[in-house]
C-alpha cells in the first residue's frame, strides 16, 4: 500500500554531534540542555519495566487507564508500519520533555488513541531519523500524515486536537497568565541547570520563590491556574528532577518555607497520569551527577 509522504515540522534548536561534544564545556552543555524542548540522542533513556503495577486511586477528574509499557526500540528494531493512520507519540521514558506530552496524553485518556513508541536514544534505530523525524530527537508526534516536534507545542496540540478534559482555561486572565508561565519554563530550567556549577542554593531560592508566588495568583485550587492544566504539566517533569537532585546533592529542600509549592507538589503526585511517567529517583540522581558534576 502506498502511504502519503509525511510532512515534517522541525525544531530549530541546535544539538550536539559526537565530534562537537568533546569541544564543549560542562557549563555549555548545561545551558544547551536547558534551552531545548526535546531530548537528543545523548540523553539518558534506560529500559523501563514493561508492566506497571498502578496504585489504587483516581486523578482529580478521571480514572487512569492502565497500560503495559513496551521496551524501547533500538538499532536492531524494525519500524512500526509508519503513516498507516495510527497516531504515535515517540518518547524516551526518562526524557523530561517527552514526559510533558506523555502526561498530557495520559490525563486526557488517550492511551487507545495515541500509541506510545519508546526510543532508545543511546542506540537509536536509523529509521527514526530517516523515516520519522530527521531531527532525531524526542518527543515527536506522528498524526494525520505529519510529524510534529517541540514539547511545549505538542502539549498544546494534543490538548486542542484530541478528546478528553481540556487542559487550558477559557478565562482570558487565566489564559494570559498561563501563557506567561509556560514561556517562563525555559528561563526556569536554564537558571537551575546552570546553577549546578555555581551557587545552586541561591539560584534555587529565586526560581522556586517565583513558583511559590505564581501559585498564589488563584485560590480556587492547588495548581498554577487553580485547576490542573498545561502549566503544571510544563513544570512538573523538571521540578521532579530538581527536587530529587537538590535534596540529595545540595541538601536543599525546594518546599521549605513555600507552603503553596509543597501543596502543589503533594497534589500533583496524586495524579496517576503523572505518577506512571516518573523515573526512579536514584537513577535521576546518578545521571545528573554524571552529567553536571562529573561524578561517578
C-alpha positions as CSV (number, residue, x, y, z in Angstrom):
1,X,0.0,0.0,0.0
2,X,1.3,3.4,-0.9
3,X,1.4,5.9,2.0
4,X,1.4,9.6,1.7
5,X,4.8,11.2,2.3
6,X,5.0,12.8,5.8
7,X,5.2,16.5,6.4
8,X,8.0,17.2,8.9
9,X,7.7,20.2,11.2
10,X,11.2,20.7,12.7
11,X,12.6,22.3,15.7
12,X,15.4,24.8,15.2
13,X,17.4,24.3,18.4
14,X,21.0,23.1,17.6
15,X,22.1,19.8,19.2
16,X,25.4,18.2,19.7
17,X,27.1,15.8,17.3
18,X,29.6,13.4,18.8
19,X,32.5,15.5,17.5
20,X,31.0,18.7,18.9
21,X,30.5,17.1,22.4
22,X,34.2,16.8,23.1
23,X,34.8,20.5,22.5
24,X,32.0,21.8,24.8
25,X,32.5,22.5,28.4
26,X,30.1,21.0,31.0
27,X,28.7,24.5,31.6
28,X,27.9,24.9,27.9
29,X,26.2,21.5,27.8
30,X,24.1,22.6,30.8
31,X,23.0,25.8,29.0
32,X,22.2,23.9,25.8
33,X,20.2,21.2,27.6
34,X,18.1,23.8,29.3
35,X,17.1,25.6,26.1
36,X,15.7,22.8,24.1
37,X,12.3,21.3,24.3
38,X,13.2,17.8,23.4
39,X,15.7,15.0,24.3
40,X,18.6,14.4,22.0
41,X,20.5,11.1,21.1
42,X,22.8,11.8,24.1
43,X,20.0,11.9,26.7
44,X,19.6,9.2,29.3
45,X,17.0,6.6,28.4
46,X,17.3,3.2,30.1
47,X,14.9,0.3,29.8
48,X,11.7,0.5,31.8
49,X,9.6,-2.3,33.2
50,X,7.1,-3.5,30.6
51,X,4.2,-3.7,33.2
52,X,3.2,-1.1,35.7
53,X,1.5,-2.0,39.0
54,X,-0.6,1.1,39.4
55,X,-1.6,2.2,42.9
56,X,-5.3,2.5,43.6
57,X,-6.8,5.9,43.1
58,X,-8.0,8.4,40.6
59,X,-6.8,11.6,39.0
60,X,-8.8,14.7,40.1
61,X,-11.2,14.4,37.1
62,X,-10.9,10.9,35.7
63,X,-9.6,7.4,36.3
64,X,-6.3,6.5,34.8
65,X,-6.3,3.8,32.1
66,X,-3.8,1.1,32.8
67,X,-1.4,0.1,30.0
68,X,1.7,-2.1,29.6
69,X,4.8,-0.3,28.5
70,X,6.9,-1.9,25.8
71,X,10.7,-1.9,25.8
72,X,12.4,0.9,23.9
73,X,13.2,0.3,20.3
74,X,16.9,0.3,19.4
75,X,19.1,-0.1,16.3
76,X,18.0,-3.7,15.9
77,X,14.3,-2.9,16.0
78,X,12.1,-2.8,12.9
79,X,10.0,0.3,12.4
80,X,6.3,0.2,13.1
81,X,4.0,0.5,10.0
82,X,4.6,4.2,9.6
83,X,2.0,6.6,8.4
84,X,-0.7,4.0,8.3
85,X,-3.3,6.2,10.1
86,X,-2.1,5.3,13.6
87,X,-1.2,8.2,15.8
88,X,2.1,7.6,17.5
89,X,3.9,9.5,20.3
90,X,7.7,8.9,20.2
91,X,9.3,9.2,23.6
92,X,12.2,8.3,25.8
93,X,10.8,7.1,29.1
94,X,13.2,9.3,31.1
95,X,13.2,12.4,29.0
96,X,11.5,15.3,30.8
97,X,10.5,17.0,27.5
98,X,8.8,13.8,26.3
99,X,7.3,13.3,29.8
100,X,5.3,16.5,29.3
101,X,3.5,15.1,26.3
102,X,3.2,11.7,27.8
103,X,1.4,13.2,30.9
104,X,-0.9,15.2,28.6
105,X,-1.9,12.1,26.6
106,X,-2.5,10.1,29.8
107,X,-4.5,12.7,31.5
108,X,-6.8,13.1,28.5
109,X,-7.4,9.3,28.5
110,X,-5.8,8.9,25.0
111,X,-4.0,5.6,25.6
112,X,-6.1,4.0,23.0
113,X,-5.9,6.9,20.6
114,X,-2.2,7.8,20.7
115,X,0.2,4.8,20.7
116,X,3.3,5.3,22.8
117,X,6.5,4.4,21.0
118,X,9.7,4.4,23.2
119,X,13.0,5.1,21.5
120,X,16.4,4.1,22.9
121,X,18.4,7.3,22.4
122,X,21.8,5.7,23.1
123,X,21.2,3.0,20.5
124,X,18.5,4.6,18.4
125,X,17.1,3.0,15.3
126,X,18.3,4.5,12.0
127,X,14.8,4.5,10.6
128,X,13.6,7.0,13.2
129,X,15.8,9.8,11.7
130,X,15.4,8.6,8.1
131,X,11.7,8.0,8.0
132,X,10.0,9.6,11.0
133,X,11.8,12.7,12.4
134,X,15.1,13.9,10.8
135,X,15.8,16.0,13.9
136,X,16.3,12.6,15.6
137,X,15.0,13.8,19.0
138,X,12.0,13.1,21.2
139,X,9.3,13.9,21.7
140,X,7.6,13.8,18.3
141,X,4.1,13.0,17.3
142,X,3.0,11.2,14.1
143,X,-0.5,12.4,13.3
144,X,-2.5,12.8,10.1
145,X,0.5,12.2,7.8
146,X,2.8,14.7,9.5
147,X,5.3,14.7,12.3
148,X,5.4,17.4,14.9
149,X,8.1,18.2,17.4
150,X,8.8,20.5,20.4
151,X,7.3,19.5,23.8
152,X,5.5,22.8,24.6
153,X,4.0,22.9,21.1
154,X,3.0,19.3,21.4
155,X,1.1,19.5,24.7
156,X,-1.0,22.3,23.2
157,X,-1.5,20.4,20.0
158,X,-2.7,17.3,21.9
159,X,-5.0,19.3,24.1
160,X,-6.5,21.1,21.1
161,X,-6.8,18.2,18.7
162,X,-7.9,15.3,20.8
163,X,-10.9,14.4,23.0
164,X,-10.7,14.4,26.8
165,X,-10.8,17.1,29.5
166,X,-9.5,20.5,28.4
167,X,-6.2,21.4,30.0
168,X,-6.2,25.1,29.4
169,X,-8.9,27.6,30.7
170,X,-11.2,29.8,28.6
171,X,-11.0,32.7,31.1
172,X,-8.8,35.4,29.4
173,X,-7.0,36.3,32.6
174,X,-6.0,32.7,33.4
175,X,-5.1,32.1,29.8
176,X,-2.8,35.1,29.7
177,X,-1.1,34.1,33.0
178,X,-0.8,30.5,31.8
179,X,1.0,31.6,28.6
180,X,3.4,33.7,30.7
181,X,4.2,30.8,32.9
182,X,4.7,28.4,30.0
183,X,7.0,30.9,28.4
184,X,9.0,31.2,31.6
185,X,9.8,27.5,31.7
186,X,12.9,27.9,29.6
187,X,14.2,30.6,32.0
188,X,13.4,28.4,35.0
189,X,15.2,25.3,33.7
190,X,18.2,27.2,32.2
191,X,18.8,29.0,35.5
192,X,18.7,25.9,37.6
193,X,20.8,23.7,35.3
194,X,23.4,26.4,35.1
195,X,23.4,26.8,38.9
196,X,24.7,23.2,39.4
197,X,28.2,24.6,38.6
198,X,27.8,27.6,40.9
199,X,25.7,28.7,43.8
200,X,22.8,26.2,43.4
201,X,21.0,27.3,46.6
202,X,20.9,31.0,45.6
203,X,19.5,30.3,42.2
204,X,17.1,27.7,43.5
205,X,15.8,30.3,46.0
206,X,15.0,32.7,43.2
207,X,13.4,30.2,40.9
208,X,11.3,28.4,43.5
209,X,10.2,31.7,45.0
210,X,8.9,32.6,41.6
211,X,6.8,29.4,41.5
212,X,5.6,30.0,45.1
213,X,4.4,33.5,44.1
214,X,2.8,32.2,40.9
215,X,0.8,29.6,42.9
216,X,-0.7,32.4,44.9
217,X,-2.4,34.0,41.9
218,X,-5.6,31.9,42.0
219,X,-7.1,30.4,45.2
220,X,-9.7,28.0,43.8
221,X,-7.3,25.1,43.6
222,X,-3.7,24.0,44.4
223,X,-2.4,24.3,40.8
224,X,-1.0,27.3,38.9
225,X,-4.3,28.2,37.3
226,X,-6.4,26.8,40.1
227,X,-7.2,23.6,38.3
228,X,-4.7,21.2,36.8
229,X,-3.5,22.5,33.4
230,X,-0.8,22.5,30.8
231,X,1.2,24.9,33.0
232,X,1.5,22.2,35.7
233,X,2.5,19.7,33.0
234,X,5.1,22.0,31.6
235,X,6.9,22.3,35.0
236,X,6.4,19.1,36.9
237,X,9.0,16.9,34.9
238,X,11.7,19.4,35.8
239,X,10.6,20.2,39.3
240,X,10.5,16.4,39.9
241,X,14.2,16.2,38.9
242,X,15.3,19.3,40.6
243,X,13.6,18.3,43.9
244,X,15.4,15.0,44.0
245,X,18.8,16.3,42.8
246,X,18.9,19.4,45.0
247,X,17.9,17.4,48.1
248,X,20.4,14.6,47.6
249,X,23.4,16.6,46.4
250,X,23.0,20.1,47.9
251,X,20.7,19.2,50.9
252,X,18.3,21.8,49.6
253,X,14.5,21.4,50.2
254,X,12.6,23.1,47.5
255,X,9.4,23.2,49.6
256,X,10.9,24.6,52.8
257,X,9.1,27.9,53.6
258,X,7.0,27.5,50.5
259,X,3.6,26.1,51.5
260,X,2.0,26.7,48.1
261,X,4.7,24.8,46.3
262,X,4.6,22.0,48.9
263,X,0.8,21.6,48.4
264,X,1.2,21.7,44.6
265,X,3.8,19.0,44.7
266,X,1.7,16.9,47.0
267,X,-1.4,17.2,44.9
268,X,0.3,16.6,41.6
269,X,1.8,13.4,43.0
270,X,-1.8,12.1,43.5
271,X,-2.4,12.2,39.7
272,X,-2.0,8.8,38.2
273,X,-1.5,10.2,34.7
274,X,1.7,11.8,36.0
275,X,2.8,9.2,38.5
276,X,3.2,6.4,35.9
277,X,5.6,8.6,34.0
278,X,8.1,9.2,36.8
279,X,11.6,8.0,36.7
280,X,13.3,6.2,39.6
281,X,14.9,8.9,41.9
282,X,18.1,7.0,42.3
283,X,18.6,6.8,38.6
284,X,17.9,10.5,38.2
285,X,20.5,11.5,40.9
286,X,23.2,9.3,39.3
287,X,22.5,10.6,35.8
288,X,22.6,14.2,37.0
289,X,25.8,13.7,38.9
290,X,27.5,12.3,35.9
291,X,26.1,14.9,33.5
292,X,26.5,18.0,35.6
293,X,29.0,17.3,38.3
294,X,31.3,14.7,36.6
295,X,30.8,12.4,39.5
296,X,30.6,8.6,39.3
